[in-house]
Amino acid sequence: MRLQRIKLRAQAHEIEQRYGVRAVDVAKATQIANTLLIAVKPQDIAGLLSPLVGPVAASHLVIPVSAVVPPRFIARQLGAA
């Protein structure tokens, strides 16, 4: 798990440098953005949604981009349906 976090941190830094964007964790994203684009592999969706339950409000626009995970599943997980 620790190696994965280091790898992700390195990837985030690379993305920040290459594209000039700010990489933040999901909890911080809900505080600074009104629109959340969810683009993860289906096996990673549960790990992403867990920290979003609560911080995501009705005012957020959540856009799922996954061919396998139906939007209604994400809405139920986040408490919107």
Secondary structure, 3 states (H helix, E strand, C coil): CHHHHHHHHHHHHHHHHHHCCCCCCHHHHHHHCCEEEECCCHHHHHHHHHHHCCCCCCCCEEEECCCCCCHHHHHHHCCCC
